[in-house]
Structures are given as C-alpha cells and as structure tokens.
Amino acid sequence: MTASTSDQPPVTGHAAIDEALSRLDLSGPVGEHASALDEVHRVLQDVLNPPREASER
C-alpha cells in the first residue's frame, strides 16, 4: 500500500480494491455511507476470500 494525501484513497496495488476505494466518498452525513461501505466490504470479501471452484471441493 502506498501513502496518499487525505483527499485520495490509499493505493493497494490490487485493481478491484483500488477501484472500490476510489469510488468511496465519505463526505456528508455519516448515515448516508452504509451502502458505499457495504460495497467496499463486498469487494474486499471477494478478493480476500474467493469462492472455491467446484473441482476443488
């Protein structure tokens, strides 16, 4: 992960995570961020815990 300024998301080097973080906008009321945070969480889960292929079971 590389350093970033306060107005830019961190760069992880993983395209899907970097894209999800770049779309994340936490300005405005906190209550409006739930769906955005859920989407970033989903991307992180997909990257960190990919589904196993049927042949691996």
ABEGO torsion letter per residue (X at the ends): XBBBBAABBBBAGBAAAAAAAAABBABEBAAAAAAAAAAAAAAAAAAABBBBBAAAX
